[in-house]
C-alpha cells in the first residue's frame, strides 16, 4: 500500500511537472480560422492614399495606390506596411503588396492577385471622388509573412480583404446638413494557428492558439471583448472548447495559469494555487454564466443561487437558465449581454457580489406602421440588464409568441402567429 | 419577431396588441396600442402661419437670400431650386436636392415650423436637419410612403423609434 501511494505521488508529480513545462505546438494554416476553429478574429485598418515615409515602394500600375499599416509586435518597428494597387489605371483594387520579409520595404515584394474582386458604383455616387469605383470588395489569398525569430524566420499567414464603401456622416456643420465620406479599409484575419496535444492534470487535450486581435502574437490578455487571444481546449467534457488567454484557465474542473508563448509555439499550464476567491450571489438558484476579463474567459455554474470565482473584474457575456415545463419539456432562456456598464461586475476576495439576471423577462412591442391601416409589429424580449433573451424548448428554438389584437369594445379580438425577422 | 397586420375595414379601432407567451418563464408583457394615423390639415390660404410672437422667417417668400443650394456629396447632381409664388420649390434631382440656411440660427430652446408638400414621388420628400446643441436631429416626412419621424432618437432610425408616426398625407 505504501508503495502504491509512493507511485501515485511520483505520477502526480510527473503530471504536474509536465503541465508546467513548455508543451510544443505546431503551426498550421488552412484559410479561414473561422471555419477550421469556430472562432472569429478580425482587425480593420484604414487604407490611405499617403505613401508611408521612408518605405521603398514598387512601381504601381494604378494611379491611386492605397497604403495601410498593420500593427504587430513581432517585428522590431512594431508595424508592417501593406499596399493596394490596380492592375488597370482606374479599375478595381486587385493587387496587394505586403512586407512579407519585414525588411521595411515593399519594393522587393511580388504582388498578390485578388482571388475575387467586385466593384460597383454606389447609386448616385458623387463624382467628386475622382474615380468611378467606390463600393468594392477584393479578397486576396492568404499571405505568408515571415517574422524574425531566434532560430530563423517564423511563418504567420494573413488573410486580407479590401472593402470600400460610402459612409453617411450625420453631423451639423453650418450650411451643410450632412456629408458622405469614402471609407477604404483592409480587413485582416489570421489564416493560421498553433495546435498540439497537451497534458494537463494527467489528462491529454488538443490545444489550439489563435490570434484574436490579429497582431501576430498569441499571448494577449485583455479586459476587452475580442482582444484576448483564444486558447481552445478540446477533449474537456466539463467545459466548452473556447477559452482565452488570461490569468486563469479552467481545464478538467481545475484552475491553471496559462502561459502561451508570444509566437504561439508552446504553452505552459501551471496549477493555480492559493487563488483569491469571491462569490457571486444571484436571484436564480441555478444558472450558467460566461464571464471574461483579464482573468480569462471563465464558465461558472451557479448552484443554490451562488458561485465562486477568482477575484477580479469581469464582463458578463452570456447567461443560461433552465426550467422544467409542462409534459417534461426542458426550457432554456439565454441572455446575450451587451457590453456596457451594467455588464461589468467585480468579484472581491471573500465577499459576495450581487448579480441581477433572470426573470421576469420583459416583452416590449413596437408598431412601425408601413401604410395607412397596415401595421408592422415587432417584439423584443429583454432581460433585467436590458439584454436580448432567447427561449429554447428541448434544445430547439421555442415557438414564437402569439400576438392578440383587440379593439376597445372587443368586437375584434384575434390571435396571430409571429415569425422571426 | 415580426407580424404584419392590416386593420379590418368594417371594425373600428383603436387596436391594442398583447403578446402571448407559452412556457414556464415569467414574462412581463406590456400591451401596446397600435398607432393611430394622424391627419395633417392643409394650411388655409391667406392665414398667416405660424401664428404668435417671436417667429423669425427664414424664407422671405421671394428670393433665395440667406440660403444656398447644397452641392456637396450626394447633392452634387441636384435638381433645380426656384422660388415660385411664395413657395420654395426643390425639383427632383439625380439623388437629392437640398438647400441650407446661411442665417445664424439658435441651437437650443427654439421651435422651427415648416410647411412642406410632396408633388411627385412616393419616397421621403422632406428631411429637415436642425441643430440640437452641438449635435443635430432630422425630421423626416414621407419615408416609407406615409411615415414621419425624428432620426436617431435613442439611436434608432426615424421609422423605429418612439417618435415615429404614421401620417395620412393629403
Interface residues (C-beta under 8 A of the other chain):
Chain A: X123 X124 X125 X126 X127 X128 X170 X171 X172 X174 X175 X176 X177 X178 X179 X180 X323 X324 X325 X326 X331 X333 X359 X360 X361 X362 X363 X364 X365 X366 X367 X368 X369 X370 X371 X372 X373 X374 X375 X376 X377 X378 X379 X380 X381 X391 X393 X398 X399 X400 X401 X402 X403 X404 X405 X406 X407 X408 X411 X412 X415 X416 X417 X418 X419 X420 X421
Chain B: X1 X2 X3 X4 X5 X6 X7 X8 X11 X12 X13 X14 X15 X16 X17 X18 X19 X20 X21 X22 X23 X24 X25 X26 X27 X28 X29 X30 X31 X32 X33 X34 X35 X37 X68 X70 X72 X73 X74 X76 X77 X94 X95 X96 X98 X100 X101 X102 X127 X129 X131 X134 X135 X136 X138 X144 X145 X146 X147 X151 X152 X159 X160 X164 X166 X168
